[in-house]
Amino acid sequence: MAWRVAQDLRDGMVVNLGIGLPTVVADHLPPGREILLHSENGVLGMGPKPAPGQEDHDLINAGKQPVTLKTGGCFFHHADSFAMMRGGHLDVCVLGAFQVAGNGDLANWHTGEPGAIPAVGGAMDLAIGARETWVMMSHCTKAGEPKIVERCSYPLTGLGCVRRIYTDLAVMALDAAGARVMAMAAGVDAGSLQARTGIPLRFD
């Protein structure tokens, strides 16, 4: 998933990688492609994860993971970082999710379950502030339930914000006509993908 997301990022983009799985995208960016990676705790110009033993724990991403800084990269106040996010200065944000609805609604901060720990972070600002929101997640829950649904049952992060979904089974684009399958993983066919998805899919 991380490799495929990285291939789809275009030269010159400013991109935020959400905590968790999306951070792995930094390790798969194509050589020679200039992409500025942003983290909401105040970093611009992140590189791949540091080699073992080379970590600088004063240089971390929003998930508190050590990162590297590319030549020309910088760090700055948290408020300035959120001004970038809210001001429409990010081309893409890549976020994890608990659920995505067919109309692009996103739920990724709380399952609503008793005892579950909510994780608001900057996802709400990213989801509405970035020019495009892409989601990277497993296609189904551990119980086998679809995470791409007609309507989110979890508390929402953003309304109609998701434009693309990357899962372990497929890549899908969301638009006014619904979900269009762009690619499927090896061994996955249209029938099995539709059976594990909670909304109708287009395969044109």
Secondary structure, 3 states (H helix, E strand, C coil): CHHHHHHHCCCCCEEEECCCHHHHHHHHCCCCCCCEEEECCCEEEECCCCCCCCCCCCCECCCCCECCEEEEEEECCHHHHHHHHHCCCCCEEEECCCEEECCCCEECCCCCCCCCCCCCCCHHHHHHHCCEEEEECCCECCCCCECEECCCCCCCCECCCEEEEECCCEEEEEECCEEEEEEECCCCCHHHHHHCCCCCEECC
